[in-house]
Amino acid sequence: MNPDRLELLQEISTLQMDFSYTPKVEDLRQRVQAFLDTYIAPRIGDWHREVEQGQQPVSFIEELKTSARSEGLWNLFLPGLRDNEPGTRLTNLEYAPLAEIMGRISWASEVFNCSAPDTGNMELLHLFATPEQHQEWLLPLLNGEIRSAFAMTEPDVSSSDATQIQTKIVRDGNDYVINGRKWFISNAAHPNCRILIVMGKTDPEADRHLQQSMVLVPMNTPGVELVRNIPIMNHRSPEGHCELVFRDVRVPTTSILGEEGSGFALAQARLGPGRIHHCMRSIGAAELALELMTARAQRRKTFGKYLYEHGTIAEWIARSRIEIEQARLLVLKTAWMIDQVGTKAARKEISMIKALVPSLHTTVFDRAMQVFGAMGISPDTPLADHWTWGRAMRFFDGPDEVHLRVIARMEIEQNRAALDASATYLTPSLGE
């Protein structure tokens, strides 16, 4: 085993995990829930109507954002938030139950300025932005004045291996010139999307993990073309999952984020927190599915029995509760580890939740859809939209297979030191 990993595991073993809510977190949890119940949930119908009519952003979103900020429910996701920046500084563990609540409604997190991909982009800028980039882009994002997108994935190469990125970023005097295609870029269709963080190759001859860089590209830069908003399973997100083309896009060299060749490392720094935030929200969505399924099972009868009185439905309810609790504990452990030892050291745990939670999400929603019957796949419930998002989660921020590969590789490495010891459990021992 890697000596650093061994030392880290020994260090963690001496620490005490405590997932109970502090008075501060319990207060915030109650306030976020009350805000969602009082101001957000009653507007679900309005949101759908306006989106179907092509209104984006919806007419009332800024009003809700202003109210949330005035109540101190703003920028809750950023552990490194500085005293002079707007919001409430929380650890990942403290943020987890709040993100769960937001996950019950697909657009709720935007109200609290805690929505992806802005959160990941703000984290990147917070870590690596120059003072000028901080002023021009990070502050407007922290204030909720603009939106952003992260342009890494491409249509012609596998997104599971970021080293394959083909977009070219070529230095020309005091400028970078960008050419390439990006695919499935979330939020790029939002009218308030003002800035793209674009990942491409600045040095194809360097080490495979040092070829990539990230540059900040204003959305209105000449040569940036939004080709289309790509539906997910025929569900069209108003913010978009877009195909973008960059044709001789020219930005000043001061647009580099971090250093040339640091793009891959920056991507890993960004994706760790992004993955756990998705999983936190997904736990909340699964809770909603279980609530709806359980309520439906108590109202609906078939063959003279309430649905919950049928063995299959009762088993679905029970298994869903068990699986949600298991997943939540692993997500909380991962959040705790990130807080204690950092994202890099919690890599295996991050991969574990990313491989687990999307499947849990779709499983619970699939059961709920079945209990609702045809209504469950209609727009009359949120189930189909949530199921679709859960299925998409198995791809973004790394497909299941990549995370399972990471887990297996790290588990095997960890086990090597115990090969001889494990042999003693065999009869006869391999040593005989």
Secondary structure, DSSP 8 states (H G I E B T S, - for coil): --HHHHHHHHHHHTS-------HHHHHHHHHHHHHIIIIIGGGHHHHHHHHHTT-SS-TTHHHHHHHHHHTT-S--S-TT--TTSSS----HHHHHHHHHHHTTSTTHHHHTT--TTHHHHHHHHHHH--HHHIIIIIHHHHTTS-EEEEE---SSS-TT-GGG---EEEEETTEEEEEEEEEEEETTTSTTEEEEEEEEES-TTS-TTSSEEEEEEETTSTTEEEEEE--BTTB--SS-EEEEEEEEEEEEGGGEES-TT-HHHHHHHHHHHHHHHHHHHHHHHHHHHHHHHHHHHHH-EETTEEGGGSHHHHHHHHHHHHHHHHHHHHHHHHHHHHHHH-TTTTHHHHHHHHHHHHHHHHHHHHHHHHHHGGGGGSTTSSHHHHHHHHHHHTTTTS-HHHHHHHHHHHHHHHHHTTHHHHHTTSSS-TT-
